[in-house]
Amino acid sequence: MEFLRLGVIYVHLVACCVAMGLVLTSDVAMVSDLLKQKIPSEHDNAHMEKLQKSVVFALIGLWLTGMAVVGIDYLDKGMDYFMNPKLQAKVIIVVMLSYNGVLLHRLVLPALQKAGSLLHLGFSARMLALFCGSLSAVSWMYAAMLGVGRPLAWKYSLSELLMAYPVLILLGFIVMSALTYRAKRQMEATEPQWIELSAR
């Protein structure tokens, strides 16, 4: 049973690393585009769709392997295992990630593809996109921290383990909102010049 658990955890970690790598790559590219005022091309949109599908598959892999680990540990430790605050915190964050992924897939990505750029979204849609992006980035990092934080098990309560989670999401949202606002102001300042030059 020990070797089975080790193998499942290994697959679980690989899926987590793949998903985090893809998410961080996407976030860095988005921030870079904002700073450069780059408008996504059709190639960028196609790449984003493939990226999202890869993250979905990785998330499914995390759910399956995570449930397998929980099942193995339950057989070994009984019902008391489910009282572990660290396990409860991980489940809450993964549920948040999954729900956030549905929002990204059904609302945010279609709106981005239609608008062509984050800067061209309406205010409400742009705020939703920034919040979902911030929640995604923070959740992946937070879940990974809980995953490797074995000393945290049974040492802190659920509220203590999750105390920094909403704070980090809020900070991420504020930073991304400030970057987007700056990029939008710069874009609006340069657009009249392009219109004037094209009119000549």
C-alpha positions as CSV (number, residue, x, y, z in Angstrom):
1,M,0.0,0.0,0.0
2,E,2.9,2.3,0.8
3,F,4.4,2.0,-2.7
4,L,0.9,2.5,-4.3
5,R,0.5,5.7,-2.3
6,L,3.9,6.9,-3.4
7,G,3.2,6.3,-7.0
8,V,-0.2,8.1,-6.8
9,I,1.4,11.0,-5.0
10,Y,4.1,11.2,-7.7
11,V,1.5,11.4,-10.5
12,H,-0.3,14.0,-8.3
13,L,2.8,16.2,-8.1
14,V,3.5,15.9,-11.8
15,A,0.0,17.1,-12.6
16,C,0.4,19.9,-10.1
17,C,3.7,21.0,-11.6
18,V,2.3,20.9,-15.2
19,A,-0.7,23.0,-14.2
20,M,1.3,25.5,-12.2
21,G,3.8,25.9,-15.0
22,L,1.1,26.5,-17.6
23,V,-0.8,29.0,-15.4
24,L,2.3,30.9,-14.4
25,T,3.5,31.0,-18.1
26,S,0.0,32.4,-19.1
27,D,0.0,35.0,-16.3
28,V,3.5,36.2,-17.1
29,A,2.6,36.5,-20.8
30,M,-0.6,38.4,-19.9
31,V,1.3,40.9,-17.7
32,S,4.0,41.3,-20.4
33,D,1.3,42.0,-23.0
34,L,-0.3,44.6,-20.7
35,L,3.0,46.4,-20.2
36,K,3.7,46.3,-24.0
37,Q,0.1,47.1,-24.9
38,K,0.2,44.1,-27.2
39,I,-3.0,43.1,-28.9
40,P,-3.4,39.3,-28.9
41,S,-3.3,37.7,-32.4
42,E,-5.3,34.7,-33.7
43,H,-2.2,32.6,-32.9
44,D,-2.2,33.9,-29.3
45,N,-5.9,33.0,-28.9
46,A,-5.4,29.5,-30.3
47,H,-2.5,29.0,-27.9
48,M,-4.7,30.2,-25.0
49,E,-7.4,27.7,-25.9
50,K,-4.8,24.8,-25.9
51,L,-3.4,26.2,-22.6
52,Q,-6.8,26.1,-21.0
53,K,-7.5,22.5,-22.2
54,S,-4.1,21.4,-20.8
55,V,-4.9,23.0,-17.4
56,V,-8.4,21.3,-17.4
57,F,-6.8,17.9,-18.0
58,A,-4.2,18.6,-15.3
59,L,-7.0,19.7,-12.9
60,I,-8.9,16.5,-13.6
61,G,-5.7,14.5,-13.0
62,L,-5.2,16.3,-9.6
63,W,-8.8,15.5,-8.6
64,L,-8.4,11.8,-9.5
65,T,-5.0,11.3,-7.9
66,G,-6.0,13.4,-4.9
67,M,-9.1,11.3,-4.2
68,A,-7.0,8.2,-4.6
69,V,-4.5,9.5,-2.0
70,V,-7.4,10.4,0.3
71,G,-8.9,7.0,-0.1
72,I,-5.6,5.2,0.7
73,D,-5.1,7.3,3.8
74,Y,-8.7,6.8,4.9
75,L,-8.1,3.0,4.7
76,D,-5.0,3.4,6.9
77,K,-6.2,6.0,9.4
78,G,-10.0,5.9,9.4
79,M,-12.5,8.7,9.7
80,D,-10.2,10.8,11.9
81,Y,-8.2,11.5,8.7
82,F,-10.9,13.8,7.4
83,M,-10.7,16.0,10.5
84,N,-7.2,17.2,9.3
85,P,-7.5,21.0,8.8
86,K,-4.8,20.9,6.1
87,L,-6.8,18.4,4.1
88,Q,-9.9,20.5,4.5
89,A,-8.1,23.6,3.4
90,K,-6.7,21.8,0.3
91,V,-10.2,20.5,-0.7
92,I,-11.7,24.0,-0.3
93,I,-9.0,25.6,-2.5
94,V,-9.3,22.9,-5.2
95,V,-13.1,23.3,-5.2
96,M,-12.5,27.1,-5.6
97,L,-10.1,26.4,-8.5
98,S,-12.5,24.1,-10.2
99,Y,-15.4,26.6,-10.0
100,N,-13.1,29.4,-11.1
101,G,-12.1,27.3,-14.1
102,V,-15.7,27.0,-15.1
103,L,-16.1,30.7,-14.9
104,L,-13.0,31.3,-17.0
105,H,-14.0,28.7,-19.6
106,R,-17.6,29.9,-20.0
107,L,-17.5,33.6,-19.3
108,V,-14.0,35.1,-19.3
109,L,-12.4,33.4,-22.3
110,P,-15.3,33.9,-24.7
111,A,-15.5,37.6,-23.7
112,L,-11.7,38.0,-24.2
113,Q,-11.8,36.3,-27.7
114,K,-14.7,38.5,-28.7
115,A,-13.2,41.8,-27.5
116,G,-9.7,40.9,-28.8
117,S,-7.9,42.2,-25.7
118,L,-8.4,42.6,-21.9
119,L,-8.2,46.3,-22.4
120,H,-11.2,46.3,-24.8
121,L,-13.5,44.5,-22.3
122,G,-16.2,46.5,-20.6
123,F,-15.6,47.4,-17.0
124,S,-17.6,44.6,-15.4
125,A,-16.2,41.9,-17.7
126,R,-12.6,43.2,-17.2
127,M,-13.0,43.2,-13.4
128,L,-14.3,39.6,-13.6
129,A,-11.4,38.5,-15.8
130,L,-8.9,40.1,-13.4
131,F,-10.5,38.6,-10.3
132,C,-10.7,35.1,-11.8
133,G,-7.1,35.4,-13.0
134,S,-5.9,36.5,-9.5
135,L,-7.9,33.7,-7.8
136,S,-6.4,31.2,-10.2
137,A,-2.8,32.2,-9.7
138,V,-3.0,32.5,-5.9
139,S,-5.0,29.2,-5.5
140,W,-2.5,27.1,-7.5
141,M,0.4,28.5,-5.4
142,Y,-1.5,28.2,-2.1
143,A,-2.6,24.6,-2.9
144,A,1.0,23.7,-3.7
145,M,2.2,25.2,-0.5
146,L,-0.3,23.2,1.5
147,G,0.6,20.1,-0.4
148,V,4.3,20.2,0.6
149,G,3.6,21.6,4.1
150,R,3.5,18.4,6.0
151,P,4.4,20.2,9.3
152,L,1.2,22.2,8.9
153,A,-1.0,19.1,9.4
154,W,-2.9,19.2,12.8
155,K,-0.8,22.2,13.9
156,Y,-3.1,25.0,12.8
157,S,-6.9,25.3,12.5
158,L,-8.7,25.6,9.2
159,S,-9.2,29.4,9.6
160,E,-5.5,29.9,10.4
161,L,-4.4,27.9,7.4
162,L,-6.8,29.9,5.1
163,M,-6.2,33.3,6.7
164,A,-3.8,34.6,4.1
165,Y,-5.7,33.1,1.1
166,P,-8.3,35.9,0.6
167,V,-5.7,38.6,1.4
168,L,-3.4,37.3,-1.4
169,I,-6.3,37.1,-3.9
170,L,-7.2,40.7,-3.0
171,L,-3.6,41.9,-3.4
172,G,-3.3,40.1,-6.7
173,F,-6.5,41.7,-7.9
174,I,-5.4,45.2,-6.9
175,V,-2.0,44.8,-8.6
176,M,-3.5,43.5,-11.8
177,S,-6.2,46.2,-11.7
178,A,-3.5,48.9,-11.4
179,L,-1.5,47.4,-14.3
180,T,-4.6,47.2,-16.5
181,Y,-5.7,50.8,-15.6
182,R,-2.2,52.1,-16.5
183,A,-2.1,50.2,-19.8
184,K,-5.6,51.3,-20.7
185,R,-4.8,55.0,-20.0
186,Q,-1.7,54.7,-22.2
187,M,-3.7,53.0,-24.9
188,E,-6.3,55.8,-24.8
189,A,-3.6,58.4,-24.9
190,T,-2.0,57.0,-28.1
191,E,-5.2,56.1,-30.0
192,P,-6.1,59.7,-30.9
193,Q,-2.6,60.1,-32.4
194,W,-3.0,57.0,-34.6
195,I,-6.5,58.2,-35.7
196,E,-5.0,61.6,-36.6
197,L,-2.1,60.1,-38.5
198,S,-4.4,57.7,-40.4
199,A,-6.7,60.6,-41.3
200,R,-3.8,62.4,-43.0
